[in-house]
Amino acid sequence: MANIRNGRPYRRLTAYQRGLGLPCWLCGYEIDYRITGDEAKRSSWAFTLDHAQPLSLGGSLLDPANARSAHRKCNSARGNRTAARAPQRVSRRW
């Protein structure tokens, strides 16, 4: 079976979400959308397509209403939990 994440509909959804230029929906901080290619696979702060309803819990892979912009680090830390924490911003840079 082919990996659907290599298909045109998934790549189109990812490009659309990236084009919105939204901040990370998990932490609220800006995403550096200039990070692309192999560098994006290694960078914790690069864009990754996240799903509000995790795929492992029945979320739709290709539904734009389920797609969210996130840092790779934040997406990985969240795992397959459905409840996203409210964005936490500190009062100053420590």
N, C-alpha and C positions, 0 to 999 in steps of 0.2 A: 504494500500500500504506500502511495506517495505521501510525503509530508506536506500537509495543507499549508503550513507556514512558508513554504517555498512557492506557493501558487500566486498567481496574479491578483486575485481578490484580497488576499492578506497583505501583499506588498502595497496595494493601492490604499487600503485602510491605514496602514502604517505611515505611508507618505502623506495622506490627508491629515492624520493626527499630528504628525511632525510639523506640517505646514501651519497649523494653528498657533504654534509657538507658545503654548500654555506652560505655566509653571507646574512643578511636580504636584500631583493631586494628593500625595501622601504627606509631604513635609512643607509644601507651600513655597519653597525656594525655586528660583529660576533654574532652568535646564540649559546647559551649553549645547545648543543645537549645531554648533560648528564641528563638534566631535562626530566623525563618521568613519566608516570602513572598519579596518582592523583595530584602530585605536578605540573605537566605541565598544568593542568586545572586551577591552581590558579596563576601560575607565568606569569607575563607580558613579561618576556624575553625568554620564552620557544618557541620552534619551532611550527609553525602552517603552514599548506598548504594553500597558497593563490592562487588566480587565476587572471592572468593579465587582462582578460576580465571577469568582474563580472558575476556570474551565473544569477543574476537578470536581466542582460542586454544581455543575450543570450550566455554567455560563456559556454564552455563544461566542465563538472565536471571531466571527465576521460581523457581528452586530455593532454598528457605530455607536449606539447608545450604551454599549457595555465597554467601549474603548476609553482608556485614560492615558494621559502622558505621565511618565514617572521617571525618576532616576533609576538606573540599574540597581544601585545599592538599596534604595527604598523598596523597590519591587521585590527584590530577593528577601529582604528582611520581613516583609509582610507575609510572604508565603501564600498559603491558600485560605487565609482568614478572610471573612467577609466584612468585618467591621474595620474600617480604616480609622486610625486615630485622627483627631482634629489636628490641623497644622499647628505645630509648636514653634513659635518664634521667641527667641531670647531678646531681652531688652538691650543687650549690647553684645559685641563680639568678645568672647572670652579668650 
